Amino acid sequence: MTLAADGRFIAVVGPSGAGKDSLINAARVHFGENGNVRFVRRVITRPATAGGEDHVAVSAAEFESMRDAGAFILDWQSHGLSYGIPTDVRDDLLAGRSVLANLSRAVIPAARQKFENFRVIVVTAPVPVLAARLAARGREDQADIEERLRRAPQDQPVGDDVAIVENAAELEFAASRFIDAIALA
């Protein structure tokens, strides 16, 4: 069933190291926490101390229980972790707010089917930039970094609902383009 609502669901996707979290944080500052854009806090089976995005940390058993109880409007597994988007985003969409969430590229087809008013912002960067960023954040070992880089150029969503933002140089420039893409979504 497709959710028809005045609000837009905006999916942010891109390879690890592209700078999605940095751009989302810049947009959060620009639009404000209580504005017309909700910045979704994902539920993840990753410790809160792992660094990166602010997320709701849960165990695998807690995640499974939440999923079984219908707590997620979207959920998926990637890199050995489970991710969920809370069901309450439906209220924001029905109220006419935009909902912005960091998604996996693999879940885009399901999201397109679920949300009538859906947009995608693909954040990209050249492979050498991705490699340097992944190494600097220190969350993955070298084998994991190589696997992420191998997958980086694959499966980029295409379509009229897709905007692309390259984040290869100054964050301020990419943030400006990202904010524009949200506003035009």
Buried (B, 14 or more C-beta within 10 A) or exposed (E): EEBEBEBBBBBBBBBBBBBBBBBBBBBBEBBEEEEEBBBBEBBBBBEEEEEEBEBBBBEEEBBBEBBEEEBBBBBBEBEEEBBBBBBEBBBBBEEEBBBBBBBBBEBBEBBBEBBEBBBBBBBBBEEEBBBEBBEEBEBBEEEBBEBBBEEBEEEBBEEEBBBBBBBBEEBEEBBBBBBEBBEEB
